[in-house]
């Protein structure tokens, strides 16, 4: 039984890591030397997570501004509100696509 548990934990962690990056809509962006995955959660919410997922999202004002600008660029929508969730592991951004950004 111990052998099964030892084998199961690394396999589970590997699969969990793959699930975080297998979103076909996720887009990678590098900000201040850190890599993030940006992806739509719902029609009105985009999320930014660190890659690897075990790292928290940077909370510096410059990183937050850059992440929100990247979400606006990728989504083509205006960010109207944003906050951190999952204990700082994710940045949630509410977007307004009716007010599409002018490119």
N, C-alpha and C positions, 0 to 999 in steps of 0.2 A: 504494500500500500504506500509506503514512503517513497518508493521509486516512482510510482504513478504521480504522486503529488509533486515531486521534484521536477518531473518532466512536464506536468500540466501547467505549472506557474509560468515558466519561460514561454511556453507556447501561447498561453493566454495573453501574456504581455505583448508578445509579437503580434498577435491578432488584433489586440486593442490598438496598437500603434498603427497597424495597416488600416484599420477602420477610420482612424482620424485623418488619414491622408488619401483615402480612396474616394472621397467626394469628388465627382467629376466637375463640379462647379467651383471647387476650391482653387484659389489662385495664390501663388507664392509672391511675397513682397519682402524686400529687405530694407529695414529702417534702423539706422544707428548701429549697423553691424549685426542685427538680429533678424532672423527669418520668421515670418508670420504667415499663416494661412488665412485668407479672407474668403468667406463663403456666405451665401444667403441662407438664413435659417427659415424665414417666412417671406412673403411678398413685401413686408414692411420692416424686416429686421435682418441686418447683416451682422456676422460675428468675425472677430479676429482672435486667433489662438496662436500661441507660440509653436514653433517647430524646432526641436521636438516638443511634444505636448506636455512634458513634465515641467517645463519652465513657465513661470508666471509671465504675464504680459507686462511690458514696461509701463510704468505709470508716470514717467517724467512728462512735464507739459509738452516738450518738443516731440516726444514719441507719440503721445496721444493725438496731437495736431496732425502729425504725419500719417498715423493710422486712419484717422477720420478722413483726411484728404484722399488717401488711397482707396478707401471704401467708396467715397463719392466718385472717384475716377472709374473704378471697376463697375459699380452699380449703375452709374449714369443718373443717380438720384441725389437729392440733397439730404444730408444728415441733419435731423432735427433734434436729436437727443442721443446721449450715449452714457453708459455706465459700465462698471466692471462687475462681473458675476463669477460664480464658481470659485470664490475665495481669491480673486485676482488672476485666475487662470484664463479668463476670457473677457473681451471687450464687446459689449452688445451695442449696436448702433441702430436706432430707428431712422428709417429713411422715408422721404416723401417723393415718390416717383411721379406724382402729378406735377410737381415743380421741377421737372427734369432740368439738369444743369445745361447751360448753354456752352457748347464746345467751341 
